[in-house]
């Protein structure tokens, strides 16, 4: 039944000239029928040069918004309506305007994991893999980093010459992992390399052999000569890596590293999105124009 649905999805997307994007946290059966898989911003970049005029994003709402911002002339559909992101939605544009009044001489740096509306109030965007490099290139030494204080703290640790103001916020799933969790896994698997996402708290990342984006973690594990790894990001990555490298062992850092919003999208949802379901992303011209400014600045600096 699963394979039958996958084959039907492959047939329909080819017939209708539709491109399917699947974030790395999506289930294996969805990744298998996607045209592109990976981190959210990379998916949006790949969609720009794809010849198809309709794109289905298997991920969460801000990812589909970013895809629309980069490909305004394309029809972008979120495969499962209602898939949000607590981090992206925790800070409103009004709240950011108040913060900007408190820190008027700071450059506002926004993690890409933010809504299109919030991006309209930001100076430059960053991804987890580009945050350090871009913040280093910003001429102003005063930075207001939103919304993930853990990623911001990681950047601040790498750039002591910068004065980085953090606000309380971030990914509740990654932030829930504690130092005791990583110490317990290291005790159980003493030969394993620890690979951790910078959305985790500093008390966890300090024990890592590698700290980086989801794609960075995957690439590190695939290329490494090591045979065992503790994976400190969404639990699906350990599963995907086991498929890619069946001769290696991958242990989730915590059984609680599960993103419920990512898990909401199912293969039947993708099938329905190909046939008129899902949520078409619409962004007003005003928001589109203002939100693109910080993304364009990121592309210039990155």
Secondary structure as GFF3:
##gff-version 3
##sequence-region A 1 302
A	DSSP	alpha_helix	2	16	.	.	.	ID=ss1
A	DSSP	beta_strand	18	23	.	.	.	ID=ss2
A	DSSP	alpha_helix	28	31	.	.	.	ID=ss3
A	DSSP	beta_strand	36	38	.	.	.	ID=ss4
A	DSSP	alpha_helix	40	49	.	.	.	ID=ss5
A	DSSP	beta_strand	54	58	.	.	.	ID=ss6
A	DSSP	alpha_helix	61	70	.	.	.	ID=ss7
A	DSSP	beta_strand	75	78	.	.	.	ID=ss8
A	DSSP	alpha_helix	86	89	.	.	.	ID=ss9
A	DSSP	alpha_helix	93	102	.	.	.	ID=ss10
A	DSSP	beta_strand	107	111	.	.	.	ID=ss11
A	DSSP	alpha_helix	116	119	.	.	.	ID=ss12
A	DSSP	beta_strand	124	126	.	.	.	ID=ss13
A	DSSP	alpha_helix	131	137	.	.	.	ID=ss14
A	DSSP	beta_strand	142	146	.	.	.	ID=ss15
A	DSSP	alpha_helix	149	158	.	.	.	ID=ss16
A	DSSP	beta_strand	163	166	.	.	.	ID=ss17
A	DSSP	alpha_helix	172	175	.	.	.	ID=ss18
A	DSSP	alpha_helix	179	188	.	.	.	ID=ss19
A	DSSP	beta_strand	193	196	.	.	.	ID=ss20
A	DSSP	alpha_helix	202	205	.	.	.	ID=ss21
A	DSSP	beta_strand	210	211	.	.	.	ID=ss22
A	DSSP	alpha_helix	214	223	.	.	.	ID=ss23
A	DSSP	beta_strand	228	232	.	.	.	ID=ss24
A	DSSP	alpha_helix	236	244	.	.	.	ID=ss25
A	DSSP	beta_strand	249	252	.	.	.	ID=ss26
A	DSSP	alpha_helix	260	263	.	.	.	ID=ss27
A	DSSP	alpha_helix	267	274	.	.	.	ID=ss28
A	DSSP	beta_strand	279	280	.	.	.	ID=ss29
A	DSSP	alpha_helix	285	301	.	.	.	ID=ss30
###
